[in-house]
Amino acid sequence: MTSARSFSLPTGPFRATVSVPGDKSLSHRAYIFAGMAAGQSAVAGAGTGADVASTRRVLAELGVEIDGEHVRSPGVDDWTEPAGDLDCGNSGTTLRLMAGALSGRPYRSTLTGDRSLRRRPMRRLVAPLGALGADITTTDEGTAPVIVGGGELGSADVEIPIASAQVRSSFALAALQGRASSRVDSPAGFRDHTERWLSTLGLGVWESKTAFRIHPGSIPPHRYEVPGDPSSAAYLWALAATRRGAWVTTPNVSLNPGRIGFLQVLEQLGAVIDAEVTSSMLGDPVGTVTVTGRGLFSTEVRGTLTAASLDELPLVGVVAALGEGITTVADAAELRTKESDRIASTVAMIRALGGGAEETEDGFVVVGTGFLEPGVVETNDDHRIAMAAAVAASRISGVVQIEDAEVAAVSWPTFYEDLEAVCSSR
Ligand code: S3P
């Protein structure tokens, strides 16, 4: 990452209806499900960011042909043994989900990624996949490269101590290849896309609000229509929330309950939210969201709400700084394991823009004054910090400089152009 981007955006109220890029979590899953199925599937509307491209690249190494919307696969049982390491780039979802999908293969696969991904915790995969009988190793530090596969899988009932959709999904994709049914449980608040899809396909069933039983079986070929990404729409929702009289409508976005905690946080902070389910993707709700800006105050985010707004918490920091009063984010220690230590990066971003923020062990506290100031923001190669800083910049008179701003392309390649267009729409 090299270049900085300087920002000065129109600050008045805007009115905009915007289609956001295809959902990242659902795009990964659509390609992986299609890649595991034997035959011809299709994935329409997928995200165009670098992370989703990493999943496509890894599947291609295994013999899955992806051409435009078309995905043709021999099926997971007949994947080609990879010739070398599988490079997952910056994408934790690619690495963790593919580790599960590959753990029942008779050969060993090595999954690795860029410097940031190789710092992230992978030991959390070892106990659940190991319980299924998978042979899995990480480095001594518990990081990638992760080496998996080489034997047959049995069945297991596991309890995962964190609300991680990636670990749950990794386990489920492995358990599909086991000898008998398996069960996964964890604290609440996770995005349950994988479970909803498996349940719709007859490959699993909920046993409680958080416990899911997976039945071994083959994923059938399917046409996946990926809706827009609420974690991308969130930047536009925040933009509207921070301007009195502005509104934005985002049609056709995922409304999975594990993805839209941020809407509840915005409502608690004072924005007006209207969300309506209009369709579903394999049992996973999709719909239209409108956010209208009014005054902003302060709030508390903890427990299940923290889990359901995890990727948006840097943005919560920005919105809270532009509100009035003290906002507390707690139970968010997982933020330290993301593309950067997002507790440290969020607090540093707010302070760089003249705001008041403090780290706590498992979150942060923001002193909202209603305004931020020009400054230079370090992104620490983290797309969500770069994009949150751009939203802050849209409320600042003067120039904000975002270092390594192009890291936004990990999830939204045209983010800055789209943001400028929304700020200018009347
Ligand atoms: C994701 C799950 C979450 C989220 C990540 C995408 C997924 O991670 O933060 O951006 O697609 O399953 P965890 O499972 O680590 O909570």
Boltz pocket constraint, residues with backbone or C-beta under 6 A from the ligand:
constraints:
  - pocket:
      binder: B
      contacts: [[A, 24], [A, 25], [A, 26], [A, 28], [A, 93], [A, 163], [A, 164], [A, 165], [A, 166], [A, 167], [A, 169], [A, 191], [A, 310], [A, 311], [A, 334]]
      max_distance: 6.0
